[in-house]
Amino acid sequence: MSSSQQIAKNARKAGNILKTISNEGRSDILYKIHDALKANAHAIEEANKIDLAVAKETGLADSLLKRLDLFKGDKFEVMLQGIKDVAELEDPVGKVKMARELDDGLTLYQVTAPVGVLLVIFESRPEVIANITALSIKSGNAAILKGGKESVNTFREMAKIVNDTIAQFQSETGVPVGSVQLIETRQDVSDLLDQDEYIDLVVPRGSNALVRKIKDTTKIPVLGHADGICSIYLDEDADLIKAKRISLDAKTNYPAGCNAMETLLINPKFSKWWEVLENLTLEGGVTIHATKV
């Protein structure tokens, strides 16, 4: 059995157990993962510094360096809070979304259920490994993760902490080893795309070219996407206070993020448009390239 097949098989085994674990067990392990990552912040930061040093040596763009830096501002704390936020959500599994009576004594129910095993391919933002770990476990899914090579040391350290925590508390929470696995090479991805017997869904986060390539090379269903529009439209009746606040936050909260605002479309009948642009430039330091359409 190949290593990729073993990874996929382990994930399937873990996924079959995960979907039987109570919401309390799934949430409990997320709290413990949160605590473990917080307790090992120094080790994670040291690994992140190595990735940053290598990235700088190779001439990585400043915008990508900002994404790579897990300890810039409050990014690490926000990541940790995100794990707790997911843990505190209502159980997404087993919810009745629809019920339809087809005949006397025969009712059709639509009920939420785990997908099974996810293969998630994402960019170099190191916090994503925590995001996906939390979301997949909470929803009862096993996950195989492949992040960008630029964050490999940070990913390794965080994955080790996550897996050590799962192993340590397996008997207490019921969440099994193999629920979250990290792969590192493109060859690993290529091999796993053949494992349609074990993997239920591929989720690629990246360019459209990446999504198309994956769709063309696997029998596994792919949750693809189109390019984000990242635009805000201000109509003639827009509330000025909301327009200023939302446009500023959308552009300056995390400018390096792939969902930061790129285009601000303004209805020419919106009379206070200049106040919105003034707010962006003076408060946010945003450079504006304007044109009339």
C-alpha positions, 0 to 999 in steps of 0.5 A: 500500500502506498503512503498516499493510500495509507493517509487516505485510508487513515482519514476514512477510518477517522472520518467514520468515527468522527461522524459518530462523536457527539457535539460535546466531544468535537467541541471539547477537542477544539478547546483543547487544541486552542489551549495547546496552540496557545501554550506552544505559541513560542515554538510556533513563532520560531517556526514562523520566523524560519519561514519568513527568513526563507521567504525574504531571501527568495524575494517574496513580495511584501503582500505575501510576506504579510500573509505569511507572518502569523504574529503580525499584529493580533493575527495569532490571537484572532486565529485562536479566538476563531477556534473557540468561536467554532467550538461554541457554534451549534452542532451543524450535524443532524439538523433537519433542513426540510421535511416533505410528506410524500404519502400517508406514513411516508415523509422525506427528510433532508438532514445535514450530515458530514461529507466524510474525508476532505482534501483541502489545498490552500495558500501559505497563510499559516492560520488556515490550518487552524481554521480548517482543523476547527471547521472540519472537526466541528462538522464531523469530517476528517481532513487532509491538508496541503498548504503552500510551501512558504509556510511549511515549517509553521504548518509542521509545528502546528500540525504536530501540536494538533495531532499530539493533542488529539492523541493525548485526549482521544480516550476522553473526547472520542476524536480519533488520531487521523482526523487531521493529517498534513501532506507537504508535496505536490506529488502527495496531492497528485497521488491523493487525487487518485484515492476516490475510494477514500476521499469524498471532496477536494477543496482547492483554495487558489487560482482558477488554473489550480481549480481547473487542473484538479478538476481535470485530474481527479474523479473526486468531486471538487468544490471549486470557485470563481475569482472573488469580485471584492467590490462594494457598491454605494447606491444613491440612497446609501447611508453615509456613516455605514458607507464610510465604515464598511468601505474603510474596514473592507479595505484596511482591516486586512489589506493582504487578504484575498477578500480585501476590497479592490473596487468601490463602485459609486452611483453618481447620484450619491452626493456624499461620495467625496466624504467616503473617498476622503475617509479612505485616504485620510483614515486608512492611507488608501491610494485611490485610482479613480475613473468614470464608467 
